[in-house]
Amino acid sequence: MIRPGATLGLVGGGQLGRMFTTRARSMGFDVWVLDPDPDSPAGGVASRHLQFGYDDPEGLTILAQGCAAVTTEFENVPAQALDHLAQTTRVVPPPAAVAIAQDRIKEKNFLQQHDIPTAPFATIRNREDLAIAWEAIGTPALLKTSRLGYDGKGQATVTTGAELEAAWHRFGQVECVLERRLNLELELSVVLARDDSGTTAPFPVAENVHRDGILFTSVVPARIGGAQAAAAVALAERIAAEMDYVGVMAVELFVADDGRLYANELAPRPHNSGHYTIDACGTDQFEQQIRALCGLPLGAATLLSPVCMINLLGDLWQHGEPPWERVLAMPGVNLHLYGKRAPRPGRKMGHLCCLATTPDAAFALAHRAFEAVMIPSVEPAPPRPSFPVSGVHA
């Protein structure tokens, strides 16, 4: 076991890393963050910020030598970087699992090989594959880049073979997956923790709504039947077991064809749809990540209250800093901001967690709170600071 007082390493310095770091420090751990951005959200609260590229040998060596164990904040860390770290220190999640989740072709093939239901798909590696894929999948379909796609990026709806070819060229003729667009009834996700012994601690199923490919709300518990919720959890646990996974992971699921579950994507890390756990669960997803990383017993993933998480994107800043005092005055509403300095449309700047007596009430409260901060304040907000908030930048 790695006990409090030790130093943990984190590759990636975004908002997930920030929440991991603040939770780890509250538990008595030091955290070193490797991220090239001098203003990374996690770097500002870390014990040490190593400003190196994710594949920089010097930075990786410093991280490995100074940390008892290393984890990741996102799945697009170069595989060779994780292999380099794993030679001298504990790395969670396993690099092999990250390699599957960071490549849609590998991910889809892995799921298919283990008889996990997915939407019908075809692989596109070159121009000759376009006609073959179109013949196999047809319309309506989604073209998705195999790597580096998230929050709707690297995706295009195509309805003809000509649109498919145009989208593929627009994506730079990279390897892609053509996926049949299902007639969705619902989108769900399951976030779970799994330790070295194979013990899992699944959080309750989240019911998700996306806007423009970006998660907008997550309602927990999902407003589905108990049997369907149990099936979703069982499917996520099966995937984690087949990957021999250790750490926190999220399984995104589609519900279509009269309630049938399809695996959509895997995230080998804490997940946006799991942010509700910070305010509504006995142990949150970031503490579970720390426990799994350190070989400590997993905590209870018990839901303490119905909740709705709603994302706050950079669009809300178009009239200046939103009037946070309005949501802070609303009982049951918790504000989380990520310390990002440059609001941009579509950029995740924070979220609200809204607790109520029922999922429907939490959903309604979240929308009232969101509407409250959409209206500009009558008083101008003070300028945002242009200097680092805190942390050591090495």
Backbone torsions as a table, in degrees:
resi	resn	phi	psi	omega
1	MET	NA	145.6	173.1
2	ILE	-104.2	118.3	-171.6
3	ARG	-100.3	160.1	175.2
4	PRO	-49.9	142.4	-173.3
5	GLY	109.0	-21.8	177.9
6	ALA	-78.8	168.8	177.6
7	THR	-106.1	127.8	178.5
8	LEU	-107.1	145.4	179.1
9	GLY	-106.5	147.7	-178.9
10	LEU	-136.8	123.4	174.8
11	VAL	-95.4	113.8	-176.4
12	GLY	113.2	135.9	-173.4
13	GLY	-126.2	27.6	-180.0
14	GLY	-81.5	-159.5	-175.0
15	GLN	-67.6	-33.9	176.6
16	LEU	-63.8	-39.5	176.5
17	GLY	-66.1	-35.7	178.2
18	ARG	-63.3	-44.6	-179.2
19	MET	-69.6	-36.7	174.0
20	PHE	-61.4	-46.5	-175.4
21	THR	-65.1	-45.2	-179.6
22	THR	-64.6	-36.7	178.6
23	ARG	-69.4	-42.3	-179.6
24	ALA	-63.6	-41.3	-179.1
25	ARG	-68.2	-33.8	177.0
26	SER	-68.0	-21.5	178.3
27	MET	-91.8	0.1	175.9
28	GLY	98.8	8.9	177.9
29	PHE	-95.0	150.1	164.5
30	ASP	-89.5	152.6	-179.3
31	VAL	-133.6	128.0	171.2
32	TRP	-104.8	128.4	-178.6
33	VAL	-109.2	130.0	174.0
34	LEU	-103.3	111.6	-179.5
35	ASP	-160.8	133.4	-177.0
36	PRO	-72.7	-16.8	-176.0
37	ASP	-78.9	119.0	-179.9
38	PRO	-64.5	-19.8	179.7
39	ASP	-109.1	26.1	-177.9
40	SER	-61.0	138.7	-179.5
41	PRO	-55.9	-39.5	-179.8
42	ALA	-75.8	-36.8	-179.9
43	GLY	-58.4	-32.6	-178.1
44	GLY	-70.7	-16.8	-179.8
45	VAL	-118.2	2.2	-177.4
46	ALA	-80.5	162.3	173.6
47	SER	-68.3	-34.2	177.8
48	ARG	-150.9	137.8	179.4
49	HIS	-114.4	114.7	178.4
50	LEU	-94.4	108.7	-176.5
51	GLN	-87.9	79.0	177.5
52	PHE	-132.9	157.2	172.1
53	GLY	-64.9	158.2	-175.6
54	TYR	-65.8	-21.0	179.4
55	ASP	-112.3	16.2	-179.6
56	ASP	-75.0	119.1	-176.1
57	PRO	-59.0	-38.0	-179.1
58	GLU	-65.2	-47.6	179.9
59	GLY	-62.7	-41.9	-180.0
60	LEU	-65.0	-37.9	179.1
61	THR	-66.2	-43.3	177.9
62	ILE	-61.1	-43.5	-179.4
63	LEU	-62.8	-47.2	-177.6
64	ALA	-65.1	-39.1	-177.5
65	GLN	-74.1	-27.5	-174.8
66	GLY	-96.8	-6.5	-172.0
67	CYS	-122.7	143.0	178.6
68	ALA	-73.5	-26.7	178.7
69	ALA	-161.4	156.0	-176.0
70	VAL	-131.1	139.5	174.2
71	THR	-129.5	177.4	-177.2
72	THR	-121.1	155.7	179.5
73	GLU	-101.2	-21.2	-178.8
74	PHE	-148.9	164.1	-169.5
75	GLU	-90.2	-4.4	-174.8
76	ASN	-95.4	21.4	170.9
77	VAL	-65.4	131.6	179.1
78	PRO	-54.2	135.2	-176.2
79	ALA	-57.9	-36.9	-179.3
80	GLN	-66.1	-27.7	177.7
81	ALA	-67.0	-43.3	179.0
82	LEU	-67.6	-37.9	177.2
83	ASP	-63.7	-38.7	177.7
84	HIS	-61.5	-45.9	179.9
85	LEU	-64.9	-41.2	-175.1
86	ALA	-66.7	-15.4	178.3
87	GLN	-68.6	-26.7	-173.6
88	THR	-128.1	-7.2	-179.2
89	THR	-149.4	166.2	179.0
90	ARG	-73.6	132.4	178.3
91	VAL	-124.0	124.7	178.0
92	VAL	-134.1	128.4	4.4
93	PRO	-74.4	166.7	-179.3
94	PRO	-58.4	136.0	179.2
95	PRO	-53.3	-35.4	-179.8
96	ALA	-63.3	-36.1	178.5
97	ALA	-70.1	-40.1	177.7
98	VAL	-63.2	-39.5	-180.0
99	ALA	-60.8	-34.0	177.4
100	ILE	-70.7	-47.4	-172.9
101	ALA	-73.0	-21.2	-177.0
102	GLN	-87.4	-0.6	-178.1
103	ASP	-133.4	113.5	-174.9
104	ARG	-61.4	-34.5	179.3
105	ILE	-64.6	-47.7	177.7
106	LYS	-62.5	-40.8	-177.9
107	GLU	-63.9	-48.8	-179.4
108	LYS	-63.5	-42.3	179.8
109	ASN	-65.7	-38.2	177.3
110	PHE	-60.7	-47.2	-179.6
111	LEU	-63.0	-43.5	179.9
112	GLN	-62.9	-42.3	-179.2
113	GLN	-63.3	-25.3	-178.8
114	HIS	-105.8	19.7	174.7
115	ASP	58.0	35.6	173.5
116	ILE	-91.7	124.1	-177.3
117	PRO	-62.1	133.0	173.1
118	THR	-134.8	166.3	170.1
119	ALA	-63.7	145.1	176.8
120	PRO	-54.3	138.7	-176.4
121	PHE	-145.7	161.6	174.0
122	ALA	-140.4	148.6	-177.4
123	THR	-93.9	137.2	176.8
124	ILE	-121.5	114.5	178.8
125	ARG	-113.7	-20.9	-179.0
126	ASN	-152.7	177.0	-175.2
127	ARG	-61.5	-35.2	-178.9
128	GLU	-63.2	-26.1	-178.7
129	ASP	-74.8	-17.1	-175.1
130	LEU	-61.6	-50.9	-178.1
131	ALA	-66.5	-37.8	179.4
132	ILE	-64.2	-44.4	-179.8
133	ALA	-65.1	-41.4	-178.6
134	TRP	-65.4	-39.1	178.1
135	GLU	-63.7	-36.4	-176.8
136	ALA	-78.7	-34.7	-171.2
137	ILE	-104.8	-46.2	-179.9
138	GLY	69.8	-161.7	-174.6
139	THR	-112.8	149.9	-2.3
140	PRO	-79.7	151.1	-176.7
141	ALA	-145.8	161.7	175.6
142	LEU	-120.2	130.4	171.2
143	LEU	-96.5	126.7	-178.0
144	LYS	-128.1	131.6	174.3
145	THR	-63.2	146.2	-176.8
146	SER	-69.4	-30.0	-176.9
147	ARG	-130.0	155.6	169.5
148	LEU	67.5	19.6	175.7
149	GLY	-98.6	132.2	175.8
150	TYR	-158.9	158.0	179.3
151	ASP	49.6	41.2	177.3
152	GLY	82.9	-5.7	179.0
153	LYS	-75.8	149.3	179.2
154	GLY	68.8	29.5	179.1
155	GLN	-135.4	145.0	177.8
156	ALA	-148.9	135.5	172.8
157	THR	-78.9	132.2	179.9
158	VAL	-129.3	139.4	-177.8
159	THR	-121.9	-6.9	177.0
160	THR	-141.0	163.3	176.4
161	GLY	-61.7	-35.8	178.8
162	ALA	-65.4	-40.5	177.5
163	GLU	-65.1	-36.0	177.9
164	LEU	-61.9	-47.7	-178.6
165	GLU	-64.8	-39.9	179.6
166	ALA	-64.3	-41.5	179.9
167	ALA	-66.5	-40.1	178.9
168	TRP	-61.9	-41.7	176.7
169	HIS	-65.8	-39.2	179.6
170	ARG	-62.8	-32.3	178.5
171	PHE	-82.7	4.9	177.2
172	GLY	85.8	18.2	178.7
173	GLN	57.6	34.2	177.6
174	VAL	-83.1	169.3	177.0
175	GLU	-63.4	137.7	-175.4
176	CYS	-139.4	169.6	170.2
177	VAL	-120.4	130.9	171.4
178	LEU	-100.1	122.0	-171.5
179	GLU	-123.3	134.2	175.6
180	ARG	-63.0	132.2	178.3
181	ARG	-83.0	113.2	-178.7
182	LEU	-77.3	156.0	173.1
183	ASN	-83.8	89.5	-169.7
184	LEU	-69.9	138.0	171.6
185	GLU	-99.4	-31.0	-174.9
186	LEU	-166.5	155.0	171.5
187	GLU	-119.2	131.8	-178.2
188	LEU	-127.0	165.6	169.3
189	SER	-149.1	150.4	175.2
190	VAL	-124.7	121.9	173.3
191	VAL	-103.3	131.3	-179.9
192	LEU	-140.7	160.1	172.0
193	ALA	-114.3	144.8	178.7
194	ARG	-139.5	134.2	-177.1
195	ASP	-101.9	-177.6	-175.5
196	ASP	-62.4	-27.4	-178.2
197	SER	-84.7	-5.4	-178.1
198	GLY	93.8	2.0	175.8
199	THR	-71.3	133.9	179.4
200	THR	-116.3	150.8	175.3
201	ALA	-132.2	90.4	-178.7
202	PRO	-81.6	137.8	171.8
203	PHE	-80.9	161.8	177.7
204	PRO	-59.0	152.7	-177.5
205	VAL	-67.4	135.8	176.9
206	ALA	-101.0	141.8	175.3
207	GLU	-103.6	119.0	-168.5
208	ASN	-113.5	148.0	172.0
209	VAL	-126.3	130.8	178.1
210	HIS	-109.3	148.6	171.7
211	ARG	-127.0	124.5	-179.6
212	ASP	52.8	38.0	176.6
213	GLY	81.0	-1.3	-178.6
214	ILE	-111.2	135.7	178.9
215	LEU	-58.1	131.4	178.7
216	PHE	-106.6	-55.2	180.0
217	THR	-134.4	151.1	170.2
218	SER	-130.9	121.3	178.8
219	VAL	-106.0	132.0	-178.2
220	VAL	-136.9	132.8	-3.0
221	PRO	-71.0	149.6	177.5
222	ALA	-57.7	143.1	-176.8
223	ARG	-85.6	66.8	-179.8
224	ILE	-132.9	171.2	179.6
225	GLY	-72.3	158.5	-178.8
226	GLY	-62.0	-37.2	-179.4
227	ALA	-66.9	-40.2	179.5
228	GLN	-68.8	-38.8	177.3
229	ALA	-62.9	-43.2	178.6
230	ALA	-63.2	-38.8	179.5
231	ALA	-66.3	-37.9	178.2
232	ALA	-64.5	-44.1	178.6
233	VAL	-64.3	-43.6	-179.7
234	ALA	-62.0	-39.0	179.1
235	LEU	-65.1	-43.2	179.1
236	ALA	-64.1	-41.6	179.3
237	GLU	-65.7	-36.3	178.8
238	ARG	-65.2	-43.2	178.6
239	ILE	-61.1	-46.0	180.0
240	ALA	-60.6	-39.5	179.6
241	ALA	-67.2	-42.2	-179.7
242	GLU	-63.8	-28.7	178.7
243	MET	-86.9	-5.2	-172.8
244	ASP	52.7	48.3	-170.2
245	TYR	-79.8	145.3	170.5
246	VAL	-132.4	131.7	-179.4
247	GLY	123.3	-160.5	176.8
248	VAL	-104.2	134.4	176.1
249	MET	-140.4	157.7	176.2
250	ALA	-121.6	140.3	175.3
251	VAL	-117.6	115.8	176.4
252	GLU	-87.2	134.2	-174.5
253	LEU	-126.8	143.4	169.1
254	PHE	-101.2	144.9	169.5
255	VAL	-113.2	121.2	-179.2
256	ALA	-152.2	173.8	175.8
257	ASP	54.8	55.4	177.5
258	ASP	60.3	48.2	170.6
259	GLY	93.7	5.0	-179.7
260	ARG	-74.8	142.7	-179.3
261	LEU	-95.5	135.4	175.3
262	TYR	-127.6	133.7	174.0
263	ALA	-74.8	131.0	179.5
264	ASN	-100.6	-65.5	-178.1
265	GLU	-141.6	156.8	175.8
266	LEU	-113.8	139.0	176.4
267	ALA	-123.7	113.6	-176.9
268	PRO	-84.5	60.3	-172.7
269	ARG	-177.6	172.0	167.4
270	PRO	-57.3	160.1	-168.3
271	HIS	-133.7	151.2	178.8
272	ASN	-54.6	-38.7	-178.9
273	SER	-74.9	-3.5	176.2
274	GLY	-102.6	5.4	-179.6
275	HIS	-64.3	-23.4	179.2
276	TYR	-59.6	-24.2	-176.1
277	THR	-64.7	-23.2	-178.9
278	ILE	-60.7	-40.7	-175.2
279	ASP	-105.2	-16.5	-168.9
280	ALA	-120.4	4.5	-177.4
281	CYS	-128.4	157.4	179.3
282	GLY	-63.9	-35.7	174.6
283	THR	-132.4	130.5	-177.8
284	ASP	-88.1	170.3	-174.5
285	GLN	-65.7	-27.2	-179.5
286	PHE	-77.7	-37.2	173.8
287	GLU	-65.0	-38.6	176.7
288	GLN	-62.2	-38.8	177.2
289	GLN	-61.0	-42.6	178.5
290	ILE	-64.7	-45.1	-179.0
291	ARG	-62.4	-45.4	179.7
292	ALA	-65.5	-41.0	178.7
293	LEU	-60.4	-39.3	-173.7
294	CYS	-93.3	0.9	-178.2
295	GLY	70.3	23.4	178.0
296	LEU	-90.2	157.9	179.1
297	PRO	-59.0	138.3	176.2
298	LEU	-67.8	147.3	178.5
299	GLY	-84.8	172.5	177.9
300	ALA	-77.1	127.0	-178.9
301	ALA	-91.6	36.8	-174.0
302	THR	-73.7	134.4	175.0
303	LEU	-81.5	125.1	-178.8
304	LEU	-93.5	-21.9	-177.6
305	SER	-159.2	144.3	167.8
306	PRO	-56.9	146.9	-171.5
307	VAL	-153.4	153.5	170.0
308	CYS	-131.9	125.1	173.7
309	MET	-95.9	136.1	177.5
310	ILE	-132.3	131.0	-176.5
311	ASN	-77.9	148.6	176.1
312	LEU	-115.1	110.1	-177.9
313	LEU	-98.3	165.9	-176.5
314	GLY	-61.1	-18.7	177.6
315	ASP	-56.9	-29.1	-177.3
316	LEU	-67.3	-17.2	-176.6
317	TRP	-91.0	9.3	-174.3
318	GLN	-64.1	-22.8	176.9
319	HIS	-109.2	18.5	-177.1
320	GLY	106.3	-171.8	-178.9
321	GLU	-62.1	127.7	179.8
322	PRO	-61.5	154.8	-178.3
323	PRO	-79.2	81.2	-174.4
324	TRP	-62.9	-25.3	-178.6
325	GLU	-59.7	-25.6	-179.9
326	ARG	-67.5	-43.9	179.7
327	VAL	-77.6	-30.3	178.4
328	LEU	-67.5	-18.5	177.0
329	ALA	-86.7	-3.9	-175.9
330	MET	-96.8	118.6	178.8
331	PRO	-58.0	136.8	177.4
332	GLY	88.9	-3.8	-177.4
333	VAL	-104.2	126.8	180.0
334	ASN	-117.5	128.5	-176.8
335	LEU	-99.0	132.5	175.9
336	HIS	-129.8	118.0	176.3
337	LEU	-114.7	149.5	-167.9
338	TYR	-100.2	0.4	177.5
339	GLY	74.8	22.0	177.6
340	LYS	-84.4	138.0	-172.4
341	ARG	-90.7	-21.2	-173.0
342	ALA	-118.9	94.7	176.9
343	PRO	-68.7	130.8	175.9
344	ARG	-134.2	148.8	177.3
345	PRO	-54.2	131.5	179.3
346	GLY	84.3	-8.0	-179.5
347	ARG	-85.0	132.9	179.7
348	LYS	-75.5	115.7	-177.3
349	MET	-105.9	-19.0	-178.7
350	GLY	173.9	-171.8	175.9
351	HIS	-155.4	163.7	172.4
352	LEU	-114.0	140.5	169.7
353	CYS	-113.5	122.5	-173.5
354	CYS	-118.7	116.9	-175.9
355	LEU	-102.6	138.6	-180.0
356	ALA	-152.3	-174.5	-173.9
357	THR	-82.6	-20.9	179.0
358	THR	-140.0	159.5	175.5
359	PRO	-58.3	-40.4	179.2
360	ASP	-63.0	-41.8	179.6
361	ALA	-66.8	-38.0	177.9
362	ALA	-65.1	-40.7	178.6
363	PHE	-62.0	-44.3	179.6
364	ALA	-66.0	-41.1	179.1
365	LEU	-62.7	-41.6	179.8
366	ALA	-60.7	-41.3	179.9
367	HIS	-70.6	-35.5	175.5
368	ARG	-64.5	-42.1	-180.0
369	ALA	-65.5	-40.6	179.3
370	PHE	-63.8	-43.1	178.6
371	GLU	-63.4	-33.1	-179.3
372	ALA	-64.7	-35.8	-179.0
373	VAL	-89.9	-6.3	176.0
374	MET	-75.2	-24.9	-177.8
375	ILE	-84.4	124.7	-178.2
376	PRO	-59.8	147.2	175.8
377	SER	-73.7	150.0	178.5
378	VAL	-76.8	-18.4	179.2
379	GLU	-105.5	136.7	179.3
380	PRO	-65.3	142.1	178.7
381	ALA	-80.9	149.2	175.9
382	PRO	-64.6	154.2	-179.8
383	PRO	-63.7	147.2	177.2
384	ARG	-72.3	141.9	-178.5
385	PRO	-64.6	145.3	-179.7
386	SER	-106.3	9.4	-179.4
387	PHE	-116.7	157.4	178.6
388	PRO	-58.4	138.5	-178.7
389	VAL	-71.0	-47.7	-179.1
390	SER	-165.8	178.5	174.8
391	GLY	101.5	163.4	178.9
392	VAL	-106.1	122.7	-179.2
393	HIS	-105.8	107.4	-177.1
394	ALA	-94.8	NA	NA
